[in-house]
Amino acid sequence: MTPRLGGRQRIRAEWLLITLCLSGLAVAATLFGWFRGLDNAIHDTALALERPSLREDTVIVAIDDASLRSVGQWPWRRTEHARMLDLLGRAGARVIVLDVLLAEASDPADDRALAEALRRNGNVVLAAVPGEASGHGWDARPLPLFATAAAATGHILTSVDEDGVLRSFVPEVVSAGERYRHLALAALARQARLPALPVATGLRFPLARIDPAQHRVSAADVLAGRVAPERFAGATVFIGVTASGVGDYHAIPAWGSSLAPGVEVHAAIFEAARGGGLVVPLPMARAALIATVLVVAMMSLLSRLAAGSGGVFVLGGALIVVLLAAVLLNAGIWWPPAGTLAALCLCYPLWSWRRLEAAERFFDEQMARLTSDWPAPEHASAFDRLSSRIDRVRALQTRQEAEHQRREQTLQFISHDIRAPLTAIISLLDLVEHDPGRMRDEDWFNTLNGAARRSLSMADDFLRLARAEAIDVAAFEPVDLVAVLEEAVDDVWPQARAKGGAIERRLSHEEAYVRGDPGLLQRVFANLLTNAVAHGDASAPIAVGLTALHGEWAVSVSNAPPPGDRRSAGHGLGLRIVETIVAGHGGRIDAAVAGAGVHAVRVYLPAAG
């Protein structure tokens, strides 16, 4: 048989299990992108706050709708491209990026004119779609005539995420044994040394802010000579199609317009690479390690915190995770935080659940131990287990308070009432010892005998009180109150006759059943009748009545003093025993003036169902 874990060992084992499960969740969610939508939202928001602007030496020549109306429908004759390259070259453009595919031959004279223009300028980078790397087999590399005349060729392949948004690009691809850098990187390599970049990993980039008035000109204006040559001096010029229905557009993570032409995307990549703004995804092993460390740290913190403050620390931890992702992103490293956020958000409810279960187990065990012989309270809530526990605690608290009060009263009885006859006996013995002739033998014997008997009577009453407080409800049986009252009257009748009194039976029913202990119930009514005989008016009869009420029986003993009347000659334990027995049977007791100076004590007991 497998031994059960102790409370502390069990909670530690559950902490370890929750930590392992949540760490596994964080790692799996990070590796497999289960919360990629949230990751993308954090990524896009963070990059949007730090969007760079294109520098003044970057110019976009847009083949827009106005250019198509001025020059003609697309595609243009290659001579128009050649003329534009010559204009930009004479204006002093440092690098010219032609984002136009030249994969098919056109008029031979036009093709030769463009090739000669490429050769004359010597700084033109052409666009290509390598077939093997494109993923769909479409090959659109420049014709050899153009490729040999151009300064470089770069690929324009995109890396679109699952939501269709362009956030990253592949810096280099291999097709047919040839390596192609991305078009923007190929352009940057013509004027600066490229930083070391991971080849096989998709690099993320912020979308640059482009001011149309500052960074964009129409190709029609360039061809018509309406743009000052100084605008292009020393600049990197990107030429691309932006006309409606002709150019290639990409969904981008931006506020407002969600589409951007490909030539602007290449310019943004160029600006990010030149300014060190490219973002490298963190290797998955390191990303998983960070997620695990954060989850373990949060669970360790929660194990040492109070339950009320744990939620605040989890929210703070989630904020730290988001800030950490933003800081890393600003430093050029992308770490997807959503998986870790999900695990952290589950730390508090799962750990609180297990701690609550542990507390409930301990609570139930203690309640079972303290109330093993005590039935559930009558008004315990059945709505849920927690409400039932609260009701049981309240009932137990009430019971303990009552027990405490009874214990205090018992101690008062012991410290005062039972000490009085014992003190009298000791005083009498001292008197006889020091002054034997002061009292007759008969007098001190009678005094000593009376004090001893009172002590014995109170000791018997204490035993009866202890029995009354230990009532076993499970042992109750149907009891006929009429028979109990008859027996009590018969027991007290000789005392009443000795004082010249009488006891009248005023029973309205021949049978009256309750559930209880017949011996204890007989003690209740015998005690009340004895008090009535001992302390009542001997000339007035004692009346015993029985009345049926709604769901209970009412028994009255008239001409008895009110309960708890400390002016009586008794020591008070008798009434205490009566109250305890009646309460243990689910009843109650009260007293009232019935009229003409006659007192009545009424006992109410639930009728047997």
C-alpha positions as CSV (number, residue, x, y, z in Angstrom):
1,M,0.0,0.0,0.0
2,T,1.5,3.4,-1.0
3,P,2.0,5.7,1.9
4,R,0.1,9.0,1.8
5,L,2.1,12.1,1.7
6,G,1.9,14.5,4.6
7,G,0.4,17.9,4.2
8,R,3.7,19.7,3.7
9,Q,5.2,17.1,1.4
10,R,2.0,17.0,-0.6
11,I,1.8,20.7,-1.2
12,R,5.5,20.7,-2.3
13,A,4.8,17.9,-4.7
14,E,1.9,19.8,-6.1
15,W,4.0,22.9,-6.4
16,L,6.6,21.0,-8.4
17,L,4.0,19.4,-10.6
18,I,2.3,22.8,-11.4
19,T,5.7,24.4,-12.0
20,L,6.7,21.6,-14.5
21,C,3.4,21.7,-16.3
22,L,3.4,25.5,-16.7
23,S,7.0,25.6,-17.7
24,G,6.2,22.9,-20.3
25,L,3.2,25.1,-21.5
26,A,5.4,28.2,-21.8
27,V,8.1,26.3,-23.7
28,A,5.7,24.5,-26.1
29,A,3.7,27.7,-26.7
30,T,6.9,29.5,-27.5
31,L,8.3,26.8,-29.8
32,F,5.1,26.1,-31.7
33,G,3.6,29.6,-31.7
34,W,0.3,28.7,-30.0
35,F,-0.3,32.4,-29.2
36,R,1.3,33.8,-32.3
37,G,-1.5,36.4,-32.7
38,L,-0.7,37.9,-29.3
39,D,3.0,37.8,-30.1
40,N,2.4,39.6,-33.3
41,A,0.3,42.3,-31.6
42,I,3.1,42.9,-29.0
43,H,5.7,42.9,-31.8
44,D,3.8,45.3,-34.0
45,T,3.0,47.7,-31.1
46,A,6.5,47.8,-29.9
47,L,8.0,48.4,-33.3
48,A,5.3,51.0,-34.1
49,L,6.5,53.1,-31.2
50,E,10.1,53.1,-32.5
51,R,9.5,53.4,-36.3
52,P,12.5,55.0,-38.0
53,S,12.2,57.6,-40.7
54,L,13.8,57.3,-44.1
55,R,16.9,59.5,-44.3
56,E,17.0,62.4,-46.8
57,D,19.5,60.5,-49.0
58,T,16.9,57.8,-49.8
59,V,14.4,58.6,-52.6
60,I,11.6,56.5,-54.0
61,V,10.8,57.1,-57.7
62,A,7.2,55.8,-57.9
63,I,5.8,54.6,-61.2
64,D,2.3,55.7,-60.1
65,D,-1.0,56.3,-61.9
66,A,0.2,59.7,-63.1
67,S,3.3,58.2,-64.7
68,L,1.1,55.6,-66.5
69,R,-1.1,58.4,-67.8
70,S,1.9,60.4,-69.0
71,V,4.2,57.7,-70.4
72,G,1.7,55.0,-71.3
73,Q,0.4,51.6,-70.1
74,W,2.5,49.1,-68.3
75,P,4.9,47.5,-69.1
76,W,6.9,50.4,-70.5
77,R,9.4,50.2,-73.3
78,R,12.9,49.4,-72.0
79,T,14.1,52.7,-73.5
80,E,12.1,54.6,-70.9
81,H,13.9,52.7,-68.1
82,A,17.2,53.4,-69.8
83,R,16.4,57.2,-70.1
84,M,15.4,57.3,-66.4
85,L,18.7,55.5,-65.4
86,D,20.7,58.0,-67.4
87,L,18.9,61.0,-65.8
88,L,19.5,59.7,-62.3
89,G,23.1,58.8,-63.1
90,R,23.8,62.3,-64.4
91,A,22.1,63.7,-61.3
92,G,24.7,61.9,-59.2
93,A,22.7,59.1,-57.7
94,R,24.9,56.9,-55.6
95,V,23.0,53.6,-56.0
96,I,19.9,52.9,-58.2
97,V,17.6,50.0,-57.2
98,L,15.4,49.0,-60.1
99,D,12.5,47.0,-58.6
100,V,11.2,45.9,-62.0
101,L,11.5,42.3,-63.3
102,L,13.5,42.0,-66.5
103,A,13.0,38.3,-67.0
104,E,11.6,38.4,-70.5
105,A,13.0,39.8,-73.8
106,S,11.3,42.6,-75.6
107,D,12.4,44.6,-78.7
108,P,16.1,43.8,-79.2
109,A,17.0,47.5,-79.8
110,D,15.2,48.5,-76.6
111,D,16.9,45.7,-74.6
112,R,20.3,46.7,-75.9
113,A,19.6,50.3,-75.0
114,L,18.7,49.3,-71.4
115,A,21.8,47.1,-71.1
116,E,24.0,50.0,-72.3
117,A,22.4,52.3,-69.7
118,L,23.1,49.7,-67.0
119,R,26.7,49.5,-68.1
120,R,27.2,53.3,-68.3
121,N,25.9,53.9,-64.8
122,G,27.6,50.9,-63.1
123,N,25.6,51.3,-59.9
124,V,22.2,49.7,-60.7
125,V,20.9,46.8,-58.7
126,L,18.3,44.6,-60.4
127,A,15.4,42.6,-58.9
128,A,15.0,38.8,-59.2
129,V,12.7,36.0,-58.2
130,P,15.0,32.8,-58.0
131,G,12.8,29.9,-59.0
132,E,14.1,27.2,-56.6
133,A,13.8,29.6,-53.6
134,S,10.5,31.1,-54.5
135,G,8.5,28.1,-53.2
136,H,6.2,28.0,-56.2
137,G,8.7,27.3,-59.0
138,W,8.3,30.7,-60.7
139,D,11.7,31.9,-61.9
140,A,12.0,35.6,-62.8
141,R,15.7,36.4,-62.9
142,P,17.1,39.1,-65.2
143,L,18.1,38.1,-68.6
144,P,21.8,37.5,-68.9
145,L,22.1,40.6,-71.1
146,F,20.9,42.7,-68.1
147,A,22.5,40.6,-65.3
148,T,26.0,41.0,-66.7
149,A,25.5,44.7,-67.3
150,A,24.1,45.5,-63.8
151,A,26.2,46.1,-60.7
152,A,24.3,43.4,-58.6
153,T,21.1,41.4,-58.5
154,G,19.0,40.9,-55.4
155,H,16.0,38.8,-54.7
156,I,12.6,40.2,-53.7
157,L,11.1,37.2,-52.1
158,T,8.8,37.9,-49.2
159,S,8.3,36.0,-45.9
160,V,4.6,36.5,-45.0
161,D,3.3,35.4,-41.6
162,E,0.3,33.1,-41.1
163,D,-1.9,36.2,-40.7
164,G,-0.9,37.4,-44.2
165,V,1.2,40.3,-42.8
166,L,4.7,41.0,-43.9
167,R,7.0,41.4,-40.9
168,S,10.3,39.7,-42.0
169,F,12.5,38.8,-44.9
170,V,15.2,36.2,-45.7
171,P,18.5,38.0,-46.1
172,E,20.0,35.5,-48.6
173,V,18.8,32.6,-50.7
174,V,20.5,30.0,-53.0
175,S,19.1,29.1,-56.3
176,A,20.8,27.1,-59.1
177,G,24.1,27.3,-57.3
178,E,23.9,31.1,-57.1
179,R,23.5,33.2,-53.9
180,Y,21.2,36.2,-54.0
181,R,21.0,38.8,-51.3
182,H,17.8,40.6,-50.6
183,L,17.4,43.5,-52.9
184,A,17.8,46.1,-50.1
185,L,20.9,44.3,-48.8
186,A,22.4,44.1,-52.3
187,A,21.9,47.9,-52.6
188,L,23.5,48.5,-49.2
189,A,26.5,46.4,-50.1
190,R,27.2,48.8,-53.0
191,Q,27.9,51.6,-50.5
192,A,28.7,50.1,-47.1
193,R,30.0,46.9,-45.6
194,L,27.1,44.6,-44.5
195,P,26.9,43.4,-40.9
196,A,27.1,39.7,-40.2
197,L,23.6,38.4,-40.6
198,P,22.1,34.9,-40.0
199,V,21.5,33.5,-43.5
200,A,18.8,31.0,-42.9
201,T,16.7,33.0,-40.4
202,G,14.0,35.4,-41.3
203,L,15.0,38.9,-40.1
204,R,12.3,41.2,-38.8
205,F,12.3,44.9,-39.6
206,P,10.4,48.0,-38.5
207,L,8.4,49.7,-41.1
208,A,10.1,53.1,-41.8
209,R,8.1,56.3,-41.8
210,I,7.9,57.7,-45.3
211,D,7.1,61.3,-46.0
212,P,5.7,61.5,-49.6
213,A,6.7,65.1,-50.0
214,Q,10.3,64.4,-48.9
215,H,11.0,60.8,-50.0
216,R,8.8,60.1,-53.0
217,V,8.7,61.6,-56.5
218,S,6.7,60.5,-59.5
219,A,8.5,58.8,-62.4
220,A,6.6,61.1,-64.8
221,D,8.2,64.1,-63.1
222,V,11.7,62.6,-63.3
223,L,11.3,61.8,-67.1
224,A,9.9,65.3,-67.7
225,G,12.8,67.0,-66.0
226,R,10.6,68.5,-63.3
227,V,12.7,67.3,-60.4
228,A,15.9,69.2,-59.6
229,P,19.0,67.0,-60.1
230,E,20.3,68.0,-56.7
231,R,17.5,65.9,-55.2
232,F,19.3,62.7,-56.3
233,A,22.9,63.7,-55.7
234,G,24.5,61.1,-53.5
235,A,21.2,59.4,-52.9
236,T,20.1,55.8,-53.0
237,V,17.1,55.7,-55.4
238,F,14.5,53.0,-55.4
239,I,12.5,52.7,-58.6
240,G,9.3,50.7,-58.3
241,V,5.6,50.4,-59.4
242,T,3.0,51.9,-57.1
243,A,0.2,52.3,-59.6
244,S,-3.2,50.8,-58.7
245,G,-3.7,47.3,-60.0
246,V,-0.2,47.0,-61.3
247,G,2.3,47.2,-58.4
248,D,2.9,44.5,-55.8
249,Y,1.3,45.5,-52.5
250,H,1.9,43.8,-49.1
251,A,-0.1,43.8,-45.9
252,I,2.0,45.5,-43.2
253,P,1.8,45.9,-39.4
254,A,0.9,49.6,-39.4
255,W,-1.7,51.9,-37.9
256,G,-4.0,53.3,-40.5
257,S,-3.3,52.1,-44.0
258,S,-2.5,48.3,-44.0
259,L,-1.0,48.0,-47.5
260,A,2.4,49.2,-48.7
261,P,4.0,48.8,-52.2
262,G,6.9,46.5,-52.5
263,V,9.3,49.4,-53.4
264,E,8.6,51.1,-50.1
265,V,9.1,47.8,-48.2
266,H,12.5,47.4,-49.8
267,A,13.4,51.0,-48.8
268,A,12.3,50.2,-45.2
269,I,14.5,47.1,-45.1
270,F,17.4,49.2,-46.6
271,E,16.9,51.8,-43.9
272,A,16.7,49.2,-41.0
273,A,19.8,47.4,-42.2
274,R,21.7,50.7,-42.6
275,G,20.7,52.0,-39.2
276,G,21.2,48.7,-37.3
277,G,17.4,48.3,-36.8
278,L,17.1,44.7,-38.1
279,V,15.6,42.3,-35.5
280,V,17.1,38.8,-35.1
281,P,14.8,36.2,-33.7
282,L,16.1,34.7,-30.5
283,P,17.2,31.0,-30.9
284,M,14.4,28.8,-29.7
285,A,16.6,27.1,-27.0
286,R,17.3,30.4,-25.4
287,A,13.7,31.6,-25.8
288,A,12.5,28.4,-24.0
289,L,15.1,28.9,-21.3
290,I,13.9,32.4,-20.6
291,A,10.3,31.2,-20.4
292,T,11.2,28.4,-18.0
293,V,13.2,30.7,-15.7
294,L,10.4,33.3,-15.5
295,V,7.7,30.7,-14.7
296,V,9.9,29.0,-12.0
297,A,10.7,32.4,-10.5
298,M,7.0,33.4,-10.4
299,M,6.0,30.0,-8.8
300,S,8.7,30.4,-6.2
301,L,7.5,33.9,-5.4
302,L,3.9,32.8,-5.1
303,S,4.9,30.0,-2.7
304,R,6.2,32.6,-0.3
305,L,3.4,35.2,-0.6
306,A,0.1,35.5,1.0
307,A,-2.9,34.5,-1.2
308,G,-4.2,38.1,-1.4
309,S,-1.1,39.6,-2.8
310,G,-0.3,36.9,-5.3
311,G,-2.6,38.3,-8.0
312,V,-0.8,41.7,-7.9
313,F,2.6,40.1,-8.3
314,V,1.3,38.0,-11.3
315,L,0.1,41.1,-13.0
316,G,3.4,42.8,-12.2
317,G,5.2,39.8,-13.6
318,A,3.1,39.9,-16.8
319,L,4.0,43.6,-17.2
320,I,7.7,42.7,-16.7
321,V,7.5,40.1,-19.4
322,V,6.0,42.5,-21.9
323,L,8.6,45.2,-21.0
324,L,11.4,42.6,-21.4
325,A,10.1,41.6,-24.9
326,A,10.0,45.3,-25.8
327,V,13.5,46.0,-24.5
328,L,14.9,43.0,-26.3
329,L,13.1,44.1,-29.5
330,N,14.6,47.6,-29.2
331,A,18.0,45.9,-28.8
332,G,17.5,44.0,-32.1
333,I,16.3,40.6,-30.6
334,W,12.8,39.2,-30.9
335,W,11.6,37.0,-28.1
336,P,7.9,35.9,-28.4
337,P,6.5,36.5,-24.9
338,A,2.9,35.3,-25.3
339,G,3.5,31.7,-24.2
340,T,5.2,32.9,-21.1
341,L,2.4,35.4,-20.4
342,A,-0.2,32.6,-20.7
343,A,1.8,30.4,-18.2
344,L,2.3,33.3,-15.8
345,C,-1.4,34.1,-15.9
346,L,-2.2,30.5,-15.0
347,C,0.3,30.4,-12.1
348,Y,-1.9,32.3,-9.7
349,P,-5.3,30.5,-10.2
350,L,-3.7,27.0,-10.4
351,W,-1.5,27.6,-7.3
352,S,-4.4,29.3,-5.4
353,W,-6.6,26.3,-6.3
354,R,-4.2,23.8,-4.9
355,R,-3.6,25.8,-1.8
356,L,-7.3,26.2,-1.3
357,E,-7.7,22.4,-1.8
358,A,-5.0,21.8,0.8
359,A,-6.6,24.2,3.2
360,E,-10.0,22.5,2.7
361,R,-8.5,19.1,3.3
362,F,-7.0,20.3,6.6
363,F,-10.2,22.1,7.4
364,D,-12.4,19.0,6.7
365,E,-10.1,16.8,8.8
366,Q,-10.2,19.1,11.7
367,M,-14.0,19.6,11.4
368,A,-14.4,15.8,11.2
369,R,-12.3,15.4,14.4
370,L,-14.0,18.1,16.3
371,T,-17.6,17.2,15.2
372,S,-17.4,13.5,14.9
373,D,-20.3,13.1,17.3
374,W,-22.1,16.2,16.4
375,P,-24.7,16.4,13.6
376,A,-24.6,19.0,10.9
377,P,-26.3,22.3,11.8
378,E,-30.0,22.6,10.9
379,H,-29.5,25.7,8.8
380,A,-26.3,24.6,6.9
381,S,-26.4,25.9,3.4
382,A,-26.8,23.4,0.6
383,F,-25.8,25.9,-2.1
384,D,-22.1,24.8,-2.2
385,R,-19.5,23.1,-0.1
386,L,-17.9,26.4,1.0
387,S,-21.2,27.8,2.3
388,S,-21.8,24.6,4.1
389,R,-18.4,24.8,5.7
390,I,-19.0,28.4,6.8
391,D,-22.3,27.4,8.3
392,R,-20.7,24.5,10.2
393,V,-17.9,26.8,11.5
394,R,-20.4,29.3,12.7
395,A,-22.5,26.6,14.4
396,L,-19.4,25.1,15.9
397,Q,-18.3,28.6,17.1
398,T,-21.7,29.1,18.7
399,R,-21.5,25.7,20.3
400,Q,-18.0,26.4,21.7
401,E,-19.1,29.7,23.0
402,A,-22.0,28.1,24.8
403,E,-19.7,25.4,26.1
404,H,-17.3,28.0,27.4
405,Q,-20.1,29.8,29.2
406,R,-21.3,26.6,30.7
407,R,-17.8,25.7,31.8
408,E,-17.4,29.1,33.4
409,Q,-20.7,28.7,35.3
410,T,-19.7,25.2,36.4
411,L,-16.4,26.6,37.7
412,Q,-18.3,29.2,39.6
413,F,-20.5,26.5,41.1
414,I,-17.5,24.5,42.0
415,S,-15.6,27.4,43.4
416,H,-18.5,28.8,45.5
417,D,-21.4,26.4,46.1
418,I,-19.6,23.1,46.7
419,R,-16.9,24.9,48.7
420,A,-19.6,26.3,51.1
421,P,-20.6,23.0,52.8
422,L,-17.0,21.8,52.9
423,T,-15.9,25.0,54.5
424,A,-18.7,24.6,57.1
425,I,-17.6,21.0,57.8
426,I,-13.9,22.1,58.3
427,S,-15.0,25.1,60.5
428,L,-17.2,22.8,62.6
429,L,-14.3,20.3,63.1
430,D,-11.9,23.1,64.1
431,L,-14.5,24.4,66.6
432,V,-15.0,20.9,68.1
433,E,-11.2,20.4,68.3
434,H,-10.5,23.7,70.1
435,D,-13.7,24.1,72.1
436,P,-15.4,20.7,72.6
437,G,-17.9,21.9,75.1
438,R,-19.3,24.8,73.1
439,M,-21.8,22.6,71.1
440,R,-23.7,19.5,72.1
441,D,-22.8,16.3,70.3
442,E,-26.3,16.2,68.8
443,D,-26.0,19.7,67.4
444,W,-22.6,19.4,65.7
445,F,-23.5,15.9,64.4
446,N,-26.7,17.2,62.8
447,T,-24.8,20.2,61.3
448,L,-22.0,18.0,60.0
449,N,-24.4,15.5,58.6
450,G,-26.4,18.2,56.7
451,A,-23.3,19.8,55.2
452,A,-22.0,16.4,54.0
453,R,-25.3,15.5,52.5
454,R,-25.4,18.8,50.6
455,S,-21.9,18.1,49.3
456,L,-23.0,14.7,48.2
457,S,-26.1,16.1,46.5
458,M,-24.1,18.6,44.6
459,A,-21.6,15.9,43.5
460,D,-24.5,13.9,42.2
461,D,-25.8,16.9,40.4
462,F,-22.5,17.5,38.7
463,L,-22.5,13.9,37.5
464,R,-26.0,14.4,36.2
465,L,-24.9,17.6,34.4
466,A,-22.0,15.8,32.8
467,R,-24.4,13.1,31.5
468,A,-26.8,15.8,30.2
469,E,-24.0,17.5,28.3
470,A,-22.9,14.2,26.7
471,I,-26.3,13.5,25.2
472,D,-26.1,11.0,22.3
473,V,-28.7,12.1,19.7
474,A,-28.1,8.9,17.8
475,A,-29.4,6.8,20.7
476,F,-32.7,8.7,21.0
477,E,-35.9,6.7,20.9
478,P,-39.6,7.5,20.8
479,V,-40.8,8.6,24.3
480,D,-44.3,9.2,25.5
481,L,-44.4,12.4,27.4
482,V,-47.6,11.4,29.2
483,A,-45.9,8.4,30.7
484,V,-42.8,10.4,31.6
485,L,-45.0,13.1,33.4
486,E,-46.9,10.4,35.3
487,E,-43.7,8.9,36.5
488,A,-42.3,12.3,37.5
489,V,-45.5,13.2,39.4
490,D,-45.5,9.8,41.2
491,D,-41.9,10.4,42.3
492,V,-42.5,13.9,43.7
493,W,-46.0,13.2,45.1
494,P,-44.8,12.1,48.6
495,Q,-42.8,15.3,49.0
496,A,-45.8,17.4,48.1
497,R,-48.1,15.5,50.5
498,A,-45.5,16.0,53.3
499,K,-45.8,19.8,52.9
500,G,-49.6,19.6,52.7
501,G,-49.7,20.4,49.0
502,A,-51.1,18.7,45.9
503,I,-50.2,18.1,42.3
504,E,-52.9,18.5,39.6
505,R,-52.6,16.7,36.2
506,R,-54.0,18.8,33.3
507,L,-53.0,16.7,30.4
508,S,-55.0,17.3,27.2
509,H,-53.8,14.2,25.4
510,E,-53.5,10.5,26.3
511,E,-50.2,10.1,24.3
512,A,-47.6,12.7,23.3
513,Y,-44.5,11.2,21.6
514,V,-41.1,12.9,21.2
515,R,-37.7,11.5,20.4
516,G,-35.2,11.4,23.3
517,D,-33.8,9.8,26.4
518,P,-36.7,8.8,28.8
519,G,-34.5,8.8,31.9
520,L,-33.2,12.3,31.2
521,L,-36.6,13.7,30.3
522,Q,-38.1,12.2,33.6
523,R,-35.2,14.0,35.4
524,V,-36.3,17.3,33.8
525,F,-39.9,17.2,35.0
526,A,-39.0,15.6,38.4
527,N,-36.5,18.5,39.0
528,L,-39.1,21.2,38.1
529,L,-41.7,19.6,40.4
530,T,-39.2,19.2,43.2
531,N,-38.3,22.9,42.9
532,A,-42.0,23.8,42.9
533,V,-42.6,21.7,46.1
534,A,-39.5,23.0,47.8
535,H,-39.7,26.7,47.0
536,G,-43.4,27.3,46.0
537,D,-46.4,28.2,48.0
538,A,-47.4,25.1,49.9
539,S,-51.0,26.1,50.1
540,A,-51.4,26.4,46.3
541,P,-51.6,23.3,44.2
542,I,-48.9,22.5,41.6
543,A,-50.4,22.2,38.1
544,V,-48.8,20.0,35.4
545,G,-50.1,20.8,31.9
546,L,-49.6,19.3,28.4
547,T,-50.6,21.1,25.2
548,A,-50.1,20.4,21.5
549,L,-48.7,23.2,19.4
550,H,-47.5,23.3,15.8
551,G,-44.9,20.5,15.5
552,E,-44.1,20.5,19.2
553,W,-45.4,19.7,22.7
554,A,-45.6,22.2,25.5
555,V,-45.3,21.0,29.1
556,S,-46.0,23.6,31.9
557,V,-45.3,23.4,35.6
558,S,-47.2,26.2,37.5
559,N,-46.3,27.8,40.8
560,A,-42.6,27.2,40.2
561,P,-40.0,30.0,40.4
562,P,-38.6,31.5,37.2
563,P,-35.5,29.6,35.8
564,G,-32.3,30.9,37.2
565,D,-33.9,32.6,40.2
566,R,-30.7,32.8,42.4
567,R,-32.7,33.9,45.4
568,S,-34.0,30.3,45.9
569,A,-32.5,28.1,48.5
570,G,-31.1,25.6,46.0
571,H,-27.5,25.6,44.7
572,G,-28.6,26.3,41.0
573,L,-27.3,23.1,39.4
574,G,-30.8,21.7,39.1
575,L,-32.0,24.4,36.7
576,R,-28.7,24.1,34.8
577,I,-29.3,20.4,34.3
578,V,-32.8,21.0,33.1
579,E,-31.7,23.6,30.6
580,T,-28.9,21.4,29.3
581,I,-31.2,18.3,28.8
582,V,-33.9,20.3,27.1
583,A,-31.4,22.0,24.7
584,G,-29.9,18.6,23.9
585,H,-33.4,17.4,22.9
586,G,-33.8,20.3,20.5
587,G,-36.2,22.1,22.8
588,R,-36.3,25.3,24.7
589,I,-37.5,26.5,28.1
590,D,-39.0,29.8,29.3
591,A,-40.9,31.2,32.3
592,A,-43.7,33.6,32.6
593,V,-46.2,35.0,35.2
594,A,-49.4,33.2,34.7
595,G,-51.5,35.6,36.8
596,A,-52.3,36.2,40.5
597,G,-48.7,35.8,41.5
598,V,-48.5,32.2,40.0
599,H,-45.3,31.4,38.0
600,A,-45.2,28.9,35.2
601,V,-42.2,27.2,33.7
602,R,-42.8,25.9,30.1
603,V,-40.8,23.3,28.3
604,Y,-41.2,22.9,24.5
605,L,-40.0,19.7,22.8
606,P,-40.3,18.8,19.1
607,A,-43.0,16.3,18.4
608,A,-41.8,12.9,17.0
609,G,-42.4,12.6,13.2
